[in-house]
Amino acid sequence: MALSEQELVRRESLQKIRELGIDPFPPEPFPVTHHATDIKAAFHDDTEQWQNIAIAGRVMMIRNMGKASFAELQDATGKIQIYVARDEICPDEDKTLYNKLFAKLLDIGDYIGVKGYVFRTRMGEITLHVKELKLLSKALHPLPIVKKDADGNVHDAFTDPEQRYRQRYLDLTVNDGIKQIFVLRSKLVSAMRRFFDARGWLEVETPILQPIHGGAAARPFKTHHNTLDIPLYLRIANELYLKRLVIGGFDGVYEIGKMFRNEGMDRTHNPEFTGMEIYVAYKDYNWMMEMVEQMLEYITTELFGTTKVSYNGQELDFQGPFRRLSMYDSIKEYTGVDISEMDEPALRTRCREWHIPIDDSMGRGKLIDEIFGAMVEKNLIQPTYITDYPLEMTPLAKKHRSIPGLVERFELFVNGKEIANAYTELNDPMDQRERFEEQLKLAQRGDEEAMALDEDFLLAMEYGMPPMSGLGVGIDRLVMLMTDQQSIQEVLLFPQMKPLKK
C-alpha cells in the first residue's frame, strides 16, 4: 500500500531522530508519578508542593511560539497542558538535540514522558512546566484529530461506525467519552461479582469447547479436534456444566464469560457475547426474581448512586419490585387474543393474520415465541418480568406447580429487550430425557436451534440433582442500558465485523 505524504514525512522524521542519536522506541521504563486528571483535580497554587512531577502520554496538540511551546498531553485519565521552554528541557550537552526534536520532529500522536512542576497560567489553565522531556514512541501515522474552524464547524471527525469499530484504538484515543463506556462496563461486572461473592457463591470456569452444544436454543459454531478426531462446538451456554457442579455439592456457582451463537448480527446481537449464569441450590424462580431485583438495585446504586438510569431520552427505574406478567397474559394484553388453548395449526393461522414470518420447522413453542417477539416485546419499557412460559418453549425448566402445560420460568425485559432469563430448574432426569427427545424431533424437522440430547448430563442428573434456580444475564445488553447506547457494537471493544472488500 502506498504511503501518504504525511506518512512519508513521519518516516523521514523517524530517520532524522535516529541520526541525532535518539532512540525513538527506548527500552527503559519511564517513572510516572502522577496522572492528568488527578493533577487537575488536586492542584492548588502552592507550587512548592507540585515539584518533580512526571507524567507520560500522547501529544494531542502542539502550539509553537518561538522559543517556547504549549502542547496537550493525553494519558489514560485525560488531558493536561504542558509548557516547554526549549532552553530548559534537557541538560546543556543535549539541548541542541532536544531543541531540534521538539521544534521539528515531534508529531501529534507521539508518546512522550515529561518531568517538571505544575503551575497555573495567566489564563487560569493548570499546566506542567517541562524541565525534562523524553520521546517514548514515535507514531508513524497521523491521528484523525477533530478540528473546528472559526465558525465552529467540525472537520475530520472520526465518527464513521465502520472505521471506529475496526480501529477501536483510534476511537478510544480521539473520541471523548468512549473510554468511559468501557470503564463503566468493568465497574458493572465488578459490582455483580461483589454482590454474588458477598453471598458465598463461587465463581467457576467451565469448558468453551464442548462435545455437545446445550443449555440454550441456538445454532452453534462447529470445529474439529485433530488429535481426538471429533467434532467440537463453541458453547452456546454454560448451563449444563454449572448444573453438574451443583450436583457435585456446591450450593451456588456462577460464571461470567464468552458465549458463541452462529446467528445474525444487528443492534442487539453479536455472535460472540458475554453472559453471566448462576445456579443456586434449594431455590425457585420466585426467589430468583427477588434476587435479580436486589442485584440490579445494588449495581445501579454502586454505579450511579441511584436506581434510576437515563436511556434513549427516558428514565428507567431499577427499584424493585418489577411488574410481573405471564406469557399468555402479556400476549392477550397487547393483542386482545387468548392463545393459551390454541394448537399448532391455530397458531400458524394467527401468525399469518398478523404477518409474522414463520416456517415449517417451527413447533408450538417456537410459534408462541415469534408471536411474543412481534406483538409484545416492544411494549415492555420499564423492567418487567414475563413469567410462566408454555412447556414447549423451555426444555430445561420445571413444570409449573399449579398450572398444567406451563413451566416455572421468567425473562426480564427492559426497553423492549430481554436482559435476563431464569427457571426453577428441572431436576427429574426422566422428565428431562423426554424433553430432550422432543427437541430431537424438532431438529429432525429442520430446527437448527433445537437442543441436542446430552447423555452425560442425564447421567449426572440420575445421581441426584438438588432443586435449584438458575439465571442467565446478557452483560452486553445490560451495559447498553447503563451507558445509554443503542447498539451492542458500542459496548464491545472489538465487535465482529464483515470482511473488508478489497
N, C-alpha and C positions, 0 to 999 in steps of 0.2 A: 504494500500500500504506500502510495506517495505521501511524503510528509508535507504539511502545510508550511507556509513561510514562517509562522510563529514557532512551529516545532523545530525548524531548521535553525532559527536564531537561538533557541534554548540549547540545542546541542552544541552550537558554537560557543555559547557561554560556558557550558559544562567543560569544554576543552580548555578554554581560557582559565577557568578556575583551577584546573589541574596544572596548567602551565605556571600558575602563581605559587604552586606548591601547597595548595589547599585541597584536602581530601573532601570531595562533595558528599561522600557517604561514610563518615568516620565511624569506627567501631566502638569508640568509648561511650559509656553512658553519660547522659547529661544530668547533673544533680538538681532536679526540680524541687523547689521549696514551697511554692505557692501556686494557686490556680487563679485564673482571671476573675471568675465570679466571686470567689472568696475574698480577693483583694478589694474588689469594688463594694462588697457588702460590709467589710470591716474597717476600711481605711478611714482614718481621721487625719487632721492636718498636722499632727505631731510627727514630722518626717523622721525624727530621730529613731522612732520605733519601726521604721519601714526601710531600713538599710539592708543591703546584701540579700535582695530578693532575686530569686531565679525562677523563670518560667520558660516554657517551650511550647511551640505550636506552629501553625501555618501562617505565613504572611498573606493577609487578605486585601491589603491596600497599602500603597506607598505614595507618599506625597513629598517630593524633593523640594527643598527650599534653600538652595545654595549649599552652605557648609553644614546645614542641619536638615534633618528629615523627620517627618512623622510617618508612622506605619501603624497598621491594625494587625494585631496578633490574635489568632483564634486557637484556643486549646480545647480540651474535652468538655470544659464547662461553659465557655462563652468567649467573648471578645474583650480585648483591652487595648488601649492606645499605648504605643511606645514612642519615645523621643530619642533620636540618635544625633548627637553632635559628633561629626566624623573624627574629630581630633581626640575623642575620648574613648572610643570603643575598643581599644586594644593597647597592649604595650608598645612603647615607642618604636621598637625594631620592626613591628608588624603593621604599623599604621598605613604604609603605602599599600600593602596587600589588601587590608580590610577596607580601606577607603575605595579602592577600585572595585572590590566585591560589592559593597553596598550601593555605590553610585551607579554601577553599570551592569553588574552581573547577577544581582539578586532579583528574583521574579516573584510575582504573585503565585502562591501555591507552594513555594519552597518552605521547608521546615527549618526553623532556627531556634537556638537557645540563647537567651539574653539574661544578663545579671545587672543589677543596678538598684536604684532606690525609687520609691513611689512619691509622687507629688501631685499637686492639683494645678492645672494650667490657669491662665487668666480667664479663660472661657469656662472654667469650673469643671473640666474633664479630668478624671483620675487617670494618671499617666505614669508609665515606668520610664524613668530616665536611664538610658542604657549606658553602662560602663564597660561591659564586655559583650561580644556577640560571636556566636559560632554557628556556621552552617551545618545543619544536621542531615538534610536530604534535599537534593535538587529535583524539582518537578520538571519533567520533560514535555508535558502537555499543559496548555493553559486551562485554568479553571473556567467554567461557564458562569462568570461573575455577573450578577444582575446589576444593571446600570439604569440610572434615571437622568433624563435630560432636564433642561431648565424649566420645562413646563410640567415636570412630574411624570412624564410618560416612561414606562418601564421597557427596557430593551434587554435582549439576551437572557430573559428569564428561563431558568431550567425547569419548565413546568410540564413538558410532554410526558404523560404517564409511561409510555413505552420506554423512553430513554431513562426515566427516573428509576424504574424497577430493574432494568438491565444494568444500570450503573448506580446502584444504591450508594456506593461510596461517595459519589459526587453529590447525590441527593442529600445525604447526611451532612456533607461539607458546606454546601452553598444555600440550602433552603432552611430558613429558620423554622423551628418547631418540629421538624421531622424526627430529630434525635429524641425529643421529649416523649413522643409516642412510644418508643421502644424502652425508654427508661420507665415509663408508667407500666408498660407490659410486664417488665421484670418485677416491679413492685407488686403488681397484682398477683403474679404467680407465687411470689414470696409470702404475701399475705395469706393466700389459700393454704400454702404449706403450714404456716404457723397455726392457722385455725385447726387443721387436721392433727398436727403434731401435739398440740395442747390437749387433745382428747385421747391421746395414746394410740392413734392409728399409725401403722407402719408404712413408710414409703418403700416400694419394691421396684424391681425391674423384671420384665417378662420378655419372651422372645419376640423379635420383629420378623424374623424368618420363621414361618410356620408350615408344617406339612399339610395342615388342613385349615382353610380360612373359615373363621366362625366368629360368633359374637355379635354379628350385625348383618343386615340385609344390604349387600353392596357388591359390586364387581371388583375382584381383586387384581393386583398385579402378579403375574406369574413369572418365575425364573427357574433356573435349573442348577442343582448342585452337582458338579462334575465328579467328585470323588465318590459320593454316595449314589450317583446316577438316579436321583429322584427329583421330582418337581417340588418346588417350594413356593410359598406365597408371602408377599409382604402383608403384614397384619392389617386387617380392616378394623379390628378391635382387639383389646387385650382381656376381654371379659372372661373367657373360659379358663385362662391361666390364673387370673386373680381368684376365681371361684375355687380352683384347685388348692390355692393357698389357705382359703378359709376352711376347706375340708381338712387340710393338714393341721389346723389348730390355731391359726391367727384369728383374733376376734374382729380386726379391722385392718384392711390393706388398701393402699391406693397407689396409683402410678400416673405420672404426668409425662407424656411422651408422644412421639410421632405415630400417626395412623396414615394409611395409604389406601385410597379408593380410586379405581380405574374408571373415573367418571368425567363429565364435562367440567368446564371452568366458567364461572360467572362471578358476580359481585359478592356472593357469599359462599362460593365453593372453590377450593383448591385441591388438586389430587393428593397433595401432602399437607397434612394439617396437624395441629396439636390438640390432643384430647386429654382429659382427666377422667379416670374411672376409679370409683371407690366402692368397696363392699364391706358391710358391717353386719356381723352375726347377730341373730336374735332380734332383728328389727323388721319393720314392714314399710310399705310405701307411704303410709300416713306419717310415721316418724320421719321418713326421709324428706317429706315436704317441709316439715318444720325445721329440719336441719339445714336445708337449702336456703330457707328464708334467713336463718341466723347467719349462715356463711356469707350471703350477699350483703346483709346489713353490715357485717364485720368488714368485708373487703371495701365497700364503698366508703365507710366511715374512715378506715385506715388511709385510703387514697385521697379523699376529698373533705373529710370532716363532717360529712352529711350523707344521708342515704339518697339524696336527690341528685340526678345526673341530667345534664342537658344533652339531648341528642336530636340532630336534624331540626333544630328550632323548637323542640318541645321538651317538657320536663318529664322524666321518668323517675318514679319513686320506688326504691327497693326496700322500703319499710314494710315488713310483713304485718299481717297475713295477706297473701296474694289471693286473688279471686280464683275459685275452683269451678270448673265446668266439665261435665262428662263429654266424651267424644260425640255420642249420639245427640246430646242436648245442644252442643255447640253447632252441629250441622242444622238441627231443627231451628235454632235461634236465628241463623243467618240465611237460611233458605226457605224456611216455613214448611219443610218437608221432613217427616219422620221416616228415616231409612232403617230403623233398628230391626224390622221384621223382613226386610227385602232380601231375596236370594240373589244369586249372581246375575241371572238374566235381567231381573228388575233393575239392579244397579247399573248394568250396561245401558239399559234404556234411559235411565236418568242421566248418565254421563253424556250420552248423545244429545239429549234435550238441552243440557247445559253447555254443550260444545267443549267438553273436557276430553282431550286426546287419550285414547286407551288402545290396548292391543290384545290379541288372543291369549297371550301368556299370563295375563293378569287374573288372579283369583279374587275371591270376595274381599279379602283383606286389602289387597292392593287397590282395588276399585274404591273402597271406602277411603283409603289414604289419598287417592287422587282427588276425590270429591272434597275432602277436608282441605287439602292444599289449595285447591282452586277457589273454594267458596268461603273459607273461614279464616285461614291464617292471617291474611292481610288486615283483618279487623282487630287482631289481638295486639294492641299497642302497649298498654301498661302490663307489668308482669302478671301472667295468667297461667294457671295450671289447667291443662286438658287431661282429664282422668278417665279411667275405666274404658280401656280400648277393647274392640272385638277380639276374640280369641285368635282369629286367623291372622291378625296383624303382628302378633308378638309370640314367637315360638319359645322364648326363654322366660316368660313371666308366669307367675302362679295364677290359677283360675280364681276369679272373684269369689270371695267367701259367701256372698249372698245373692249375686245376680248371675244366673246361668248365661253362658255364651260370652262373658267378658273376662278380662284379666285385670289384675291389680297393677296398673301402670299409669305413670303420668309423664307428660312432657311440659317443660316450662317454655312459654313463648313470650318474647318481648319485641316490640316494634315489628310484629308480623313474622318473626323468625324463631325457629327452635333454638334454645340455648342449652337445655338440659333434658335428659331422658332417664327415667328411673322405673324400677319394678319392685314389687315383692317377688323375690326370685323363686323360680320353680325348683323344688328340691326332691320331687318324686321322679326317680330315674325311669320308671315305666311310662309315666306320662310324657317325660322328656323324649323318650325314644319314639313314641307315637307322633309327637310334634315334628321331630326331625324327619320322620318318614313322609309326613305331609309336605315338608319342604322339598324332599326329593321328587315328589310328584310334580310340584311346581317347576322344578328345574327341568324335568323331562318335557314339560310344555314349552320350555324356552325361556323361563325366567332366569336371567343371568345373575340376579341378586339373591336368589334363594340360598339358604344356608346349607352347608354340607353336613353330613352325619359324622359326628366325631365319636368313634368308639372308645377312645381312651378317656374322654371326658365322661361318657356314660359309665365307664368302669369306675372312675373316681366317685361319681355320684352314688353308685351301688355300695360303696364302702361307708356311706352315710354322710349326707350333707346337711349341716345345720340350717335352720331357717335364717334368712338374711334379706337385706335390701341392698340393691346396687344402684349406682348413679353414674351417668356419664355427662360431662360438661364440655362443650366446644370452647376451648380457650380463645381461639381467634375471634369468634363471634362475640364473646364476652368483652374482649379487648376493644373491638369495634364500638360497642356501646359505650364503654368507659372513656374512649378517646374521641367520640363524635366523628367516626369515619364511616363512610357509606360503602366502601369497597374493602374486601378482605385483603387485597393486594397492598393496601396502605398499612396494614398491621403485620405483614410478613416481611422480614428483612430481604428475603430472596424468593419471591413468588415464582411459580412455574410460568414460563413464557413460551410462546410459539417460536419455532426456529426462525432465525433471521433469513430473509430472502436474499439470495446472492444477486 
